[in-house]
Amino acid sequence: MSEFTSLPEVIQNLLSQNKEGQYWDFKRIHHQNKGELIHDVLCLANAEHDGQRYIIYGVSDEDFSVVGIDRSQARSQADILDLFSSNQSKFAFDQYPDFHLETILIDEKEVDVLIIENHFKKPYFTTQKIEGVRENFIYSRKLDRNTPQNRSAPPSDIERMWRERFGLNLSAKERAKGFLADHDNWEQYTLDNGNAGWFYKIFPEFTIKVEDAADHIDSRQEWTRGEIDENRNSPYFYTIYFHQTRLAQIHAVSFDNHKMSMVAPNWEPAMRGRLYFYEQDSLDLEMQKFHVAISGGTDHSKKLRIRLLNDRKSNGNIVPHGASTVPIPIASHASVKKFLESYDPEGSLDPIRNEKEQYIVFLKNQFAFQKWLSTQS
């Protein structure tokens, strides 16, 4: 969420501007007209902006004062989602924008925020008429103005959307990151050495190869140790190529005799140990999602088993009651930095060498960060 770390901070900043803009729209009440709701979502989803877009309910669009939500006129997330999903076949490519609804407090009043995610699969439009939304019209938004329902966006805007869809406005590495999210359009093949490889069917010059890792690559970091009793881990790389150019080499580990596997998470020093996380919007996170998709859909990073410590009393003091697994969280760089400033203000010097002590600190760090994240929403 840009330099802001929470949704209330984002909305407070938009309110302070006393105007609507390219990626946000204020509404006193929820949409009562279904066609207007679909039209507004399409306009914002197709707008030129690098980030999330917002329809903010409970704010006057005249003087931008917070009036709060009238629950008798409010729609639920399920209701909004049903409107789009029940009409999915009427959207081009069967695709409509990804969104979710959140409720926050501003000036002690409830405000609903429909958060529309930014995605390269623009333009979003319908191929059949829905509630007054015209078929094959492509809508967008300029400054605080939506394209009218009876018109399409200017040709220059439509060209920009298609260029974004095909990644023509991005570097090769940024294109690869976007294509990784399109799991269904990667086709697997076998390399000459027997390892797996994939090519992107739409742009086959983008390929991924599984490559063996050198023996010195770390495969016994703390996050693997709850799964094993001895060293039974195998490191490897997912290497992304554009033609013959290597764009990225991403460390992954198969552990516990190949029973589980995942992309190795990022880490930062914390309390003489390490704090592990996947950085939001990173290439590594997209590769982890790709790995989950091609490996059968189980995300092992969400349920790493906790090894019972020899000192059960110590274990009970570290691990929350009833917890048997520890997840690797997804967090922005700003969130990690903000957490560590309060959690380990002096920084981590003299790192711990003993593996048991490392693992104890790992558990402490992960659960402390998990608890902190839960207070930030």
C-alpha positions as CSV (number, residue, x, y, z in Angstrom):
1,M,0.0,0.0,0.0
2,S,2.7,2.5,-1.1
3,E,4.4,4.1,1.8
4,F,1.4,3.6,4.0
5,T,1.3,0.3,5.9
6,S,-2.4,0.0,6.7
7,L,-5.7,0.5,4.9
8,P,-6.9,3.2,7.3
9,E,-3.7,5.2,6.6
10,V,-4.3,4.9,2.9
11,I,-7.9,6.1,3.2
12,Q,-7.0,8.9,5.6
13,N,-4.4,10.2,3.0
14,L,-7.0,10.1,0.2
15,L,-9.5,12.0,2.4
16,S,-7.0,14.6,3.2
17,Q,-6.8,15.5,-0.6
18,N,-10.4,16.7,-0.5
19,K,-11.1,15.4,-4.0
20,E,-11.6,12.2,-6.0
21,G,-8.9,10.9,-8.2
22,Q,-7.5,8.5,-10.8
23,Y,-7.7,5.4,-8.5
24,W,-10.3,6.3,-5.9
25,D,-14.0,7.2,-5.7
26,F,-16.1,8.3,-2.7
27,K,-19.7,7.2,-2.3
28,R,-22.1,8.2,0.5
29,I,-23.9,4.9,0.3
30,H,-23.4,1.6,-1.4
31,H,-24.4,1.3,-5.0
32,Q,-28.1,0.6,-5.3
33,N,-27.9,0.2,-9.1
34,K,-26.1,-3.0,-10.2
35,G,-25.1,-1.6,-13.6
36,E,-23.5,1.5,-12.0
37,L,-21.6,-0.8,-9.6
38,I,-20.2,-2.9,-12.5
39,H,-19.4,0.2,-14.5
40,D,-17.5,1.9,-11.6
41,V,-15.5,-1.3,-11.0
42,L,-14.5,-1.7,-14.6
43,C,-13.5,2.0,-14.9
44,L,-11.2,1.8,-11.9
45,A,-9.8,-1.6,-12.8
46,N,-8.8,-0.3,-16.3
47,A,-7.5,3.1,-15.0
48,E,-3.8,3.9,-15.4
49,H,-2.3,3.5,-12.0
50,D,0.4,1.2,-10.5
51,G,-1.4,-0.1,-7.4
52,Q,-4.8,-0.9,-5.8
53,R,-7.9,1.1,-6.6
54,Y,-10.7,2.0,-4.1
55,I,-14.4,2.7,-3.9
56,I,-14.9,4.2,-0.5
57,Y,-18.4,4.0,0.9
58,G,-19.5,6.2,3.8
59,V,-17.9,9.4,2.6
60,S,-19.8,12.4,1.1
61,D,-18.7,13.0,-2.5
62,E,-19.7,16.6,-2.2
63,D,-17.6,17.9,0.8
64,F,-15.6,14.6,1.4
65,S,-16.7,14.4,5.0
66,V,-17.0,11.0,6.7
67,V,-20.7,10.1,7.3
68,G,-20.4,6.4,8.0
69,I,-22.2,3.5,6.5
70,D,-25.9,3.0,6.5
71,R,-26.1,-0.7,7.0
72,S,-29.6,-1.0,5.8
73,Q,-28.4,0.1,2.3
74,A,-25.1,-1.7,2.4
75,R,-24.0,-4.6,0.2
76,S,-21.9,-7.5,1.5
77,Q,-18.8,-8.8,-0.2
78,A,-20.7,-12.0,-1.1
79,D,-23.5,-10.0,-2.7
80,I,-21.0,-8.0,-4.8
81,L,-19.0,-11.1,-5.8
82,D,-22.2,-12.9,-6.8
83,L,-23.2,-10.1,-9.1
84,F,-19.9,-10.6,-11.0
85,S,-19.5,-14.3,-10.8
86,S,-23.1,-15.0,-11.9
87,N,-22.3,-13.0,-15.0
88,Q,-18.8,-14.4,-15.6
89,S,-19.5,-15.8,-19.0
90,K,-20.6,-12.3,-20.2
91,F,-17.1,-10.8,-19.5
92,A,-14.4,-11.0,-22.1
93,F,-12.2,-14.1,-21.5
94,D,-14.5,-14.9,-18.6
95,Q,-12.4,-12.5,-16.5
96,Y,-13.6,-9.8,-14.2
97,P,-11.5,-7.7,-11.8
98,D,-10.3,-9.2,-8.5
99,F,-11.7,-7.3,-5.5
100,H,-12.6,-7.6,-1.9
101,L,-14.5,-5.5,0.6
102,E,-13.1,-4.3,4.0
103,T,-14.6,-2.3,6.8
104,I,-12.5,0.2,8.7
105,L,-13.1,2.9,11.3
106,I,-12.5,6.6,10.4
107,D,-13.3,9.2,13.0
108,E,-15.1,6.4,14.9
109,K,-17.4,5.8,12.0
110,E,-17.6,2.6,9.8
111,V,-16.4,3.0,6.3
112,D,-16.5,0.3,3.7
113,V,-13.7,0.1,1.1
114,L,-14.1,-2.0,-2.1
115,I,-10.4,-2.7,-2.9
116,I,-9.9,-3.5,-6.6
117,E,-6.6,-5.2,-7.3
118,N,-4.2,-4.1,-10.1
119,H,-3.6,-6.8,-12.6
120,F,-2.0,-6.9,-16.1
121,K,-5.1,-8.7,-17.6
122,K,-6.6,-5.4,-18.8
123,P,-8.8,-4.4,-20.5
124,Y,-11.7,-5.8,-18.5
125,F,-14.9,-5.5,-20.5
126,T,-18.1,-7.3,-21.3
127,T,-19.1,-9.1,-24.5
128,Q,-22.8,-9.1,-23.5
129,K,-24.9,-6.3,-22.0
130,I,-25.2,-6.5,-18.2
131,E,-27.6,-4.2,-16.3
132,G,-27.0,-1.3,-18.8
133,V,-23.3,-1.9,-19.1
134,R,-22.7,-1.9,-22.9
135,E,-21.1,-5.0,-24.6
136,N,-17.7,-4.5,-26.2
137,F,-17.3,-1.0,-24.7
138,I,-14.0,-0.5,-22.9
139,Y,-14.3,1.9,-19.9
140,S,-11.6,3.6,-18.0
141,R,-11.1,6.7,-15.7
142,K,-9.2,9.9,-16.2
143,L,-8.5,12.0,-13.0
144,D,-11.9,11.9,-11.3
145,R,-14.0,11.1,-14.4
146,N,-15.3,7.7,-15.5
147,T,-15.9,6.9,-19.2
148,P,-19.6,7.3,-19.8
149,Q,-21.6,4.0,-20.1
150,N,-22.5,4.8,-23.8
151,R,-18.9,5.5,-24.8
152,S,-15.5,3.7,-25.0
153,A,-12.3,5.1,-23.6
154,P,-10.0,7.0,-26.0
155,P,-8.0,4.7,-28.4
156,S,-4.7,5.8,-26.7
157,D,-6.0,4.5,-23.3
158,I,-7.2,1.2,-24.9
159,E,-3.8,0.7,-26.6
160,R,-2.1,1.3,-23.2
161,M,-4.3,-1.5,-21.6
162,W,-3.5,-4.0,-24.3
163,R,0.2,-3.2,-24.1
164,E,0.0,-3.8,-20.4
165,R,-1.9,-7.1,-20.9
166,F,1.0,-8.4,-23.1
167,G,3.7,-6.9,-21.0
168,L,5.0,-4.6,-23.7
169,N,5.4,-1.7,-21.3
170,L,7.7,-3.7,-19.0
171,S,11.2,-5.0,-18.8
172,A,11.7,-8.7,-19.5
173,K,12.0,-9.4,-15.8
174,E,8.8,-7.6,-15.0
175,R,7.0,-9.4,-17.8
176,A,8.2,-12.7,-16.5
177,K,6.9,-11.9,-13.0
178,G,3.4,-11.1,-14.5
179,F,3.4,-14.2,-16.7
180,L,4.2,-16.4,-13.6
181,A,0.8,-15.5,-12.3
182,D,-0.8,-17.0,-15.4
183,H,-0.2,-20.6,-14.2
184,D,-2.4,-22.3,-16.8
185,N,-0.5,-21.0,-19.8
186,W,2.9,-22.6,-18.8
187,E,3.6,-26.0,-20.5
188,Q,6.0,-28.5,-18.9
189,Y,8.7,-30.3,-20.8
190,T,11.8,-32.4,-19.9
191,L,15.3,-31.0,-20.1
192,D,18.2,-33.1,-21.6
193,N,19.5,-33.7,-18.0
194,G,16.1,-35.1,-16.9
195,N,15.1,-32.0,-14.9
196,A,11.7,-30.3,-15.5
197,G,11.3,-27.2,-17.6
198,W,8.4,-25.0,-18.6
199,F,7.8,-22.5,-21.4
200,Y,5.1,-19.8,-21.5
201,K,2.7,-20.7,-24.4
202,I,1.8,-17.2,-25.3
203,F,5.5,-16.0,-25.4
204,P,7.6,-19.2,-25.6
205,E,10.8,-17.2,-25.4
206,F,10.2,-17.1,-21.6
207,T,11.2,-20.4,-20.0
208,I,11.8,-21.8,-16.6
209,K,14.4,-24.5,-15.9
210,V,15.0,-26.6,-12.7
211,E,18.8,-26.5,-12.2
212,D,20.9,-28.3,-9.6
213,A,22.3,-26.2,-6.8
214,A,25.9,-26.3,-5.6
215,D,26.6,-28.2,-2.3
216,H,27.3,-25.0,-0.5
217,I,23.7,-23.6,-1.0
218,D,22.0,-23.5,2.4
219,S,19.2,-26.1,2.7
220,R,19.2,-26.3,6.5
221,Q,17.8,-22.9,7.4
222,E,15.7,-22.8,10.5
223,W,12.4,-23.0,8.6
224,T,13.2,-26.6,7.4
225,R,14.2,-28.0,10.8
226,G,10.8,-28.8,12.2
227,E,10.3,-31.3,9.3
228,I,13.5,-33.3,9.7
229,D,15.6,-35.2,12.2
230,E,18.7,-35.2,10.0
231,N,20.0,-33.6,6.9
232,R,17.6,-34.9,4.2
233,N,17.2,-31.7,2.2
234,S,18.0,-31.0,-1.4
235,P,18.5,-27.4,-2.7
236,Y,17.8,-26.5,-6.3
237,F,17.1,-23.4,-8.4
238,Y,14.2,-22.2,-10.5
239,T,16.0,-20.3,-13.3
240,I,14.0,-17.9,-15.5
241,Y,15.2,-17.2,-19.0
242,F,14.3,-14.8,-21.7
243,H,15.6,-16.4,-24.9
244,Q,19.2,-17.3,-23.7
245,T,19.4,-14.5,-21.1
246,R,19.1,-15.6,-17.5
247,L,16.7,-13.2,-15.8
248,A,16.6,-14.7,-12.3
249,Q,17.8,-17.6,-10.2
250,I,15.5,-18.5,-7.3
251,H,16.5,-20.8,-4.5
252,A,14.1,-23.6,-3.6
253,V,14.4,-26.6,-1.3
254,S,12.9,-30.0,-1.3
255,F,13.1,-31.4,2.3
256,D,12.2,-34.3,4.5
257,N,13.2,-36.8,1.7
258,H,11.1,-34.9,-1.0
259,K,7.9,-35.0,1.1
260,M,7.7,-31.2,1.0
261,S,9.1,-28.4,-1.0
262,M,8.9,-24.6,-1.4
263,V,10.8,-21.5,-2.6
264,A,13.2,-20.4,0.1
265,P,11.7,-17.3,1.9
266,N,13.5,-14.0,2.4
267,W,14.9,-13.2,5.8
268,E,16.2,-10.3,7.9
269,P,18.4,-10.5,11.1
270,A,16.3,-10.5,14.3
271,M,17.2,-11.1,17.9
272,R,20.5,-12.7,17.0
273,G,18.6,-15.0,14.7
274,R,16.4,-14.6,11.6
275,L,12.9,-13.5,10.7
276,Y,11.6,-15.3,7.6
277,F,8.9,-13.9,5.2
278,Y,8.0,-13.7,1.5
279,E,8.2,-10.1,0.3
280,Q,4.9,-8.8,-1.0
281,D,4.8,-8.3,-4.8
282,S,8.3,-9.9,-5.2
283,L,9.4,-12.3,-8.0
284,D,10.3,-14.9,-5.3
285,L,6.7,-14.8,-4.0
286,E,5.3,-15.2,-7.6
287,M,7.6,-18.2,-8.1
288,Q,6.4,-19.7,-4.8
289,K,2.8,-19.4,-6.0
290,F,3.8,-20.9,-9.3
291,H,5.6,-23.7,-7.5
292,V,2.4,-24.4,-5.5
293,A,0.3,-24.5,-8.7
294,I,2.6,-27.0,-10.5
295,S,3.1,-29.1,-7.4
296,G,-0.5,-30.0,-6.8
297,G,-1.9,-27.0,-5.0
298,T,-0.5,-27.6,-1.5
299,D,1.3,-24.6,-0.1
300,H,3.8,-26.1,2.4
301,S,4.9,-22.7,3.5
302,K,1.6,-22.3,5.3
303,K,2.0,-25.4,7.6
304,L,5.6,-26.0,8.5
305,R,5.6,-28.5,11.4
306,I,7.0,-27.3,14.8
307,R,9.7,-29.5,16.2
308,L,9.0,-30.2,19.9
309,L,11.9,-28.9,22.0
310,N,13.6,-31.1,24.6
311,D,12.5,-28.7,27.3
312,R,8.7,-28.9,26.9
313,K,8.2,-26.0,29.4
314,S,10.3,-23.8,27.1
315,N,8.4,-25.0,24.1
316,G,5.1,-24.0,25.8
317,N,6.4,-20.5,26.5
318,I,7.3,-20.0,22.8
319,V,4.5,-21.7,20.9
320,P,0.9,-20.4,21.2
321,H,-1.5,-22.9,22.8
322,G,-2.7,-25.5,20.3
323,A,-0.3,-24.5,17.5
324,S,1.5,-27.4,15.7
325,T,2.6,-25.5,12.6
326,V,4.2,-22.2,11.9
327,P,3.5,-20.3,8.6
328,I,5.9,-18.2,6.6
329,P,4.0,-14.8,6.3
330,I,3.7,-12.6,3.3
331,A,4.6,-9.0,4.2
332,S,5.8,-5.8,2.6
333,H,9.4,-4.6,3.1
334,A,7.9,-1.5,4.9
335,S,6.0,-3.8,7.4
336,V,9.1,-5.9,8.2
337,K,11.1,-2.7,8.7
338,K,8.5,-1.2,11.0
339,F,8.2,-4.4,13.0
340,L,11.9,-4.8,13.5
341,E,12.3,-1.1,14.6
342,S,10.2,-1.9,17.7
343,Y,11.1,-5.6,18.1
344,D,14.9,-5.4,17.8
345,P,15.7,-1.7,17.8
346,E,19.5,-2.2,18.3
347,G,19.8,-4.7,15.5
348,S,21.1,-8.3,15.6
349,L,24.8,-8.6,16.4
350,D,26.7,-11.7,17.3
351,P,24.4,-14.3,15.6
352,I,23.7,-17.5,17.5
353,R,25.6,-20.5,16.3
354,N,23.9,-23.3,18.2
355,E,21.2,-24.9,16.1
356,K,18.8,-25.6,19.0
357,E,19.1,-22.0,20.1
358,Q,18.7,-20.8,16.5
359,Y,15.5,-22.7,16.2
360,I,14.1,-21.4,19.5
361,V,14.8,-17.8,18.3
362,F,13.2,-18.6,14.9
363,L,10.0,-19.7,16.6
364,K,10.0,-16.6,18.9
365,N,10.5,-14.3,15.9
366,Q,7.9,-15.9,13.6
367,F,5.1,-15.9,16.2
368,A,6.0,-12.4,17.4
369,F,5.8,-11.1,13.8
370,Q,2.6,-13.1,13.2
371,K,1.0,-11.5,16.3
372,W,2.2,-8.0,15.2
373,L,0.8,-8.4,11.7
374,S,-2.6,-9.3,13.1
375,T,-2.7,-5.9,14.9
376,Q,-2.0,-4.0,11.7
377,S,-5.2,-4.8,9.7
